[in-house]
Amino acid sequence: MSTGISPQPQDEILKLVIYRPYDNIWFKNPVRNIVKKQLLPNKYAPFLDYLLDSEHKIYFTTKLYVDGGLKNIIKAALEPLELFLWCMLNGISIRRVKFVFTKNALEDKDVLILMHYGTFTHEDSIVAESGQNLAKYLSSLNLYKLVHMTHYAYNATIGSRNLELFNPDLLVAENNLALSSGFYSKYFSNVTDNFYQLPYVSSARFIRKTQFRERINKMVVSGSITFKMKDVEFKNFFKTDELQPLRRIIYEGADKYTNEIKSLISDLNASRAGGEKIKSHSFIQKVMHYFFNKHPQLNYYKQDIVAVYNSYMMFAVPEEICNLPAIGFVEGMACGCAFFGLDDPMYRDLGLIPGIHYVTYDGSVSDLILKVRYYQSNITELEKIANCGFEFVQNNLSPKIVYEKFINRIKVNLACRT
């Protein structure tokens, strides 16, 4: 019997539509990487796993807009096969999810989730420009459009223009860029003021295994140096072509800090240079390279990073210069390692307190070394910070806590639209 009372937003079952989850490494490994037995970091796999374990209706799409040309038409025709294969190889039951192959299959109450990088922007300006077609094609839809701003700094003028065309309802990132990023404010202020800080969470394998006093009294620094930035907007604003400049400094000067730092940083630019060499190879050589040569970057991902974080007392994963943290900060803290990071809203807005949950430094290698040396001589103080950081992650940054809050925010926004 009906009570006549409308269900509250938190009781609503959502239809969440994820745009082309198989095309990049964010949620699970793409088919091309699985075939080559490459293990890559899937930063948002915990989010997808949370959704698949929830009561919500989960849909995956293929490319809804097809650019002209026979090659693009053939690729689009093969995408459903790639999507099904991606599901199978990643252990996603096709009975749990449903699929969207055309724009007309989308409905007004759907929540469409897209990743900004690879959809509306890219490091390659030509690829970024192609996002305009999709933005125009989907702009008229009345459904709830949500865009995750990962790698938003690439080709910011093109990306922001595409987002304006698309007209999203909500933007999300690990930092509230609308409030705390000068670069974002300069290039994206006309998109939307509706921004949500969605923090990273660590996968279940990141656990504390080693007693703090049994660890090496040094700092381990991890992370990748991503490709050098080409676009003029970025270089003019930040006066550098490095997305993570401190990683470069530590990577190139690791021999200078051996008493304080163990560097595990890798350089994607070096691996790209290696890839350039094979362009002139024969077809057979290229095929052999594709299937049998190991990407230099994969050596970094092969490391047992959980064991690494459990082996050292302190760690850092230098942030992106465009105001975004690395996922490593929450992974290392989950392993009971003391985190060193910037005194910045990307952490403070989550509730992390400098000097309590983590150690702050000014972003320079000189200040980082000074702080490491201080805590090498003050282990009791460092252990307290590591323990507080560990407890904070357990109590505030678990997938259940983070993603329930996020879904509830979407529900509230949807309720306000009706």
URUR-V500852 format. One record per helix or strand of 2 or more residues. SS is the DSSP state (alpha for helix, beta for strand). FROM is the first residue (numbers start at 1). LEN is the number of residues. If there is no record, write none. Layout:
# URUR-V500852
ss-><SS | SS>
from-><FROM | FROM>
len-><LEN | LEN>
This chain:
# URUR-V500852
ss-><alpha | beta | alpha | alpha | beta | alpha | beta | alpha | beta | alpha | beta | alpha | beta | alpha | alpha | beta | alpha | beta | beta | alpha | alpha | alpha | beta | beta | alpha | alpha | alpha | alpha | beta | alpha | beta | alpha | beta | alpha | alpha | alpha>
from-><9 | 15 | 31 | 45 | 57 | 70 | 97 | 103 | 111 | 125 | 144 | 156 | 170 | 177 | 182 | 195 | 212 | 216 | 224 | 232 | 245 | 254 | 261 | 266 | 268 | 283 | 298 | 305 | 312 | 328 | 338 | 345 | 358 | 365 | 379 | 399>
len-><3 | 5 | 5 | 9 | 5 | 20 | 4 | 3 | 5 | 14 | 5 | 11 | 4 | 4 | 7 | 3 | 3 | 6 | 2 | 7 | 8 | 4 | 3 | 2 | 13 | 10 | 5 | 5 | 5 | 7 | 5 | 4 | 4 | 12 | 18 | 19>
